[in-house]
């Protein structure tokens, strides 16, 4: 993962930058304040507030390193290069789920931007990878945990 390319939309890149800035400024300051208060309680060997604050500091620093790495290896998708002839990262794809006989709309994104509540699925997920490269009218099969799912592509948009 350390040197792996991270595919992002411009929006996703900006969200990661904002999260990183928040962690470096707001979170670091808050945690430093908690550590300072906890140090005032004296004996560190039995000071759970200090231990919790130090754990939070470690988790925050690890998250900062992770985000910096993702941003360093980010490949931002040029929305001008996204077409609607075949499914690509950045497309909004309306499909007909043949098993459940219902239409579903997915946005194909890089793994960092997944939001299942918004139907933003990864290009690396079983459904996302099955849809990549397909055209309107194609029927694709995805090997999902429940078995094989089939989808007919109804539309592809930016």
N, C-alpha and C positions, 0 to 999 in steps of 0.2 A: 504494500500500500504506500510505502514511503515515497517511491518515485513513480507511482502509477498516475496516469493522467486522470484528472477529475473533470468530467464534462458538466458544464454549467450554462444556464441561460444568463443573460446580462442581469436580470432581476435576481437570480439565485446568487450570483457573484456579489452583488451589492448587499444582499441580506447577510452573507457570510462576513463581509467587511464590517457591517454594522454590529453584528454579534461579537466579532473580535474586538472592536473598539469598546463595546460595553464591558466585556470581560476585562480588558486592560485598564479601564478607567474606573467605572462604577464598582464592579465586583472586587477588584484588587483593593480599592479604597475601603470598601465595607469590611472585607475580611481582615485587612490590616487593623482597622478599628476594633474588631472583635478580638484579635490577638492581643492588642494593647490592653483592652479591658480585662481580659483573662489573665494577663501577666500580673495585673494589680491584685489578683486574688491570692497571690503568694505561691506556695508549694505546688510546683508543676507536676509532681508525681501523682497527685490525686486531683488534678484539675481537669475535669471533663470538658469544661468550656474551652480550655486551651487546646485539648486534643481535637475537639470538633472543629475548631477554627483552623488548626493546622491541616486537618484532613480536607476541609473546604478549600484551603489555599492550594494544596497539592492537586486536587481535582480541577480547580480553576486553571492552574498553570498547565496541566496536561491538556485541557480543552484548548487553551491558547495555542499550544504547540501543534495540536491537531488541525486547528483552523488555519494557522499560518502555512502549514504543509499543504493543505488543500488549495489555498489561494496561490501558493507558489507553483503548483502543478496544474492549475486550472486551464482548461481550454474552453473559452467562451464561444458558444454557438453564435455564428453570425446569422441573425434572423433574415437578412437579405438573401442568404444562400439556401434557406429552407424553401422547398417547393411542396406542392400538394399532389404531385404525380404518384409518389410512393411515400410510405410512412417513414418518417425520420424523427430524430430527437427534436423536440420543439413543436411537433405537430399535435393538433387536437383531433382525435380520431373517434368517430362515432361508429360503433359496431353493434351488430345484432348477436346477442348471446343465444346460440341455437338451442342449448339445453334448457335454459330458463325462459326462452321465447320473450326476451326483453331487449330493448336498446340501451346501451351504456356508452357514455362518452368518457374517453381517457385522454389525458395529456401525457405525452411521452417525455420524460425528463431524465437527467442524469441521476445516479443513485443518491447524491447528496440532497436533491430537491424533492424527494418522495414525500407525498402527503396523501395518504389513502383516503382521508376524509374528503379531500377535494378531487379524488380520482386522478391524482398525479402519480403515475407509475414509472418505475425505473425501466430504462432500456435494457437492463440486465435481468429484469424479472421474467418469469416464464411467459406471461402474456405480452409484456413489452417487447421481448426479444422475438416472439412469434410474429408480432405485428410489423416489426421493422422490415422495410423493403417491399411490403405488400402494396397492392393497388386497390382502388375502389372496385368493389364487386368480388374481390378475392375472398375465399374462405380459408382461414388459417386455423391450425390446431396448436394448442398450447398444452404442454405437459405440466399440469398444476397438481398440487398435493392430492386433490380429490380424484384425479384421473386425467383424462384428456378432455379439454374444453374446445369447442369450435366456435369461431366468430366469423361473421360475414362483415366485411368492411363496407359501411354505408357512405361515409364521407371522410375526407381528409382536409383539414383547414390549418391555417397558421395561427 
